[in-house]
Amino acid sequence: MMLSIVTPAFNEASNLDALYARLVAVMGELGLDWEWLVVDDHSPDGTFACVERLAVLDPRVRGFRLARNGGSHVAITCGLHHARGDGAVMMAADLQDPPETLGAMVEKWRAGAQVVWATRRCRPGDRGHSWFAAVYYWTMRKVVGLHEIPARGADFFLADRVVLDAFRRLMERNVSVFASITALGFRQEYVEYEKLARTSGQSGWTFARKVKLVVDSVTAFSAFPIRLCSLAGLAFLGVAVVIGGVAIWAAPAPGGGTRIVLAVMFGLTGVQMLALGLVGEYVWRSLDESRRRPVYLIEAATGQRVPTIE
């Protein structure tokens, strides 16, 4: 069995040598053939020069440099598409994800798991944004409906070749890799680990990129925002009916005209929101068709050779 280790890197020249040394030690203990794919997300520092140097010393190291900075999920997608192993691990370059966790992940993989998530016990050094992560993962689990995403989050995972092949069939641009892997299904299991503090350098994972990730994740997998418009429209119509009923019942009382005006305003707002929700449902279905996600994925087959449709 061969394992591909995919590492997106942006300004990580100071961390790659240390990560490489630990990968060599860990993979030597596991006894697996392996390769290390480092995708340089158009770093302005010497990240790619470091990858080139390591690739000369060790043929198991491969590197790609993106022509422009597209963010970590674009770099991860590039790495997963070029992985040649029977499985692939996504591991950050900043040493927050200890390579020593690979032993437990590979054990789950060998036992039949097709996706193994390394879930965090804690997040030292990231307390200022922990609330953001908690809201994001709660939204993905409770609102979007991806219940398999770990409650404390996971951005360190191992995926089997069958999952990688399925992932290659997804052609969407603005999407979360982790949400996509979760949504594919297959047999998913978890191991726990302690996420460490960054050893050196500064993270390029800005607040703006986090907000974009939330928008991409929710709009890619859920029509809830659209249906929220319809629910709001129904609520406004309900308020309009109540206010209108009170205005008619107490017409001679002072302020009756104001109540009628409010009823009309709430009623019109409700109709507009319902119309927006209805149009949104059609737009969502058109978007869902244009993505051309596979209707189904075959996890395993037995007996006669099953014909495939591309």
Secondary structure by P-SEA (a helix, b strand, c coil): cbbbbbbbbccccccaaaaaaaaaaaaaaacccbbbbbbccccccaaaaaaaaaaaacccbbbbbbcccccaaaaaaaaaaaccccbbbbbbccccccccaaaaaaaaaaacccbbbbcccccccccccaaaaaaaaaaaccccccccccccccccccccaaaaaaaaacccccccaaaaaaaccccccbbbbbbbccccccccccaaaaaaaaaaaaaaccaaaaaaaaaaaaaaaaaaaaaaaaaaaaccccaaaaaaaaaaaaaaaaaaaaaaaaaaaaaaaaaaaaaccccccccccccccccccc
